[in-house]
Amino acid sequence: MRFAHIYVEERAFGYPLTEKILAKIPDAHVIKIKHYKDVFDRKRQDAPLQKEHQALIIAVRDGSRIFKGAPVCQSFGNKNFYYASSMMNCPFDCEYCYLKGMYPSSNMVVFVNLEDYRADVEEKLREGPMYVCASYDTDLLAMNSLTGHADFWKETALDHEDLLVELRTKAAVDVKDNIPNVIYAFTLSPEEVVTDLECYTAPVSARISAAAKAIEAGAKVRLCFDPIIKIAGWKEAYEKLIGEASSRIDFGKLTDVSVGTFRISGDYLNKMRRAYPGSKTAWYPYVIKDGVAQYEPETDKEMQAFVCGLLEKHIGREKIFTWN
Ligand code: SF4
């Protein structure tokens, strides 16, 4: 891993996962800190510069760890929809990522008190079956070899059949398991978007191969065409992408597909614009509707309908979930 500096909360030193992570990056400079927020929430940080020299922060998460799903996220028809935040920030660097407006820092935080997350899940399960997106504020699968967080969620799912976990990724992960209540969600974007806007992520052809292999292994696989980005020639780009995906992936075996145009909370967009004055994505003249920045309604509708239309040639409409 490329972390040269690792900040460790004093109390995190007692956790076996902390020792495991530190042992995997023996050359990193370790700095003891009192609380992760002393580093992560500092004022006047240069987030773009930090991304180039990303530090790791190992910490213990108090307070809320599992949250009700936000309105801009898709529930896929699940009633008790939550997302978990066991890591903050991502090894990848997508220009459009809402985390750029959400966090004051680009450094990554890994929480090591995973047993507390398990206890939170068990408490919520008392109210009924639940669906947890475990990899929203990060990419757990891309980080799994260092942190083991994706493995933790898989083990928790194995122990609780009324828990459904989604692990979303832009990595080309080699899925070998077929746990019935774990969904591997591969985000697919046209090559142009990957090259220009999804820095450090796996090439889209590799993600398609990984999704195809995961299906062969019997895993539950979701394809996410989300966010759809309005690039020049977006129709041709998405036609090519879905053509390639459908020629290599058995769409009949997909759990489902998600489709959503780019959207971001207006508040995050303002922060993103301040932190990234050169970002074309951030400075697009979005329309703000109910506090959410999005493409003009006509464009938004057209993009979503066009992509759904392409997908309907390969998968039933009932398996296509849209954001609005
Ligand atoms: S992979 Fe997801 S979480 Fe990571 S930078 Fe890209 S959009 Fe953000």
Residues whose N, C-alpha, C, O or C-beta is under 5 A from the ligand:
A	BS01	SF4	C90 F92 D93 C94 C97 Y136 D137 T138 D139 K170
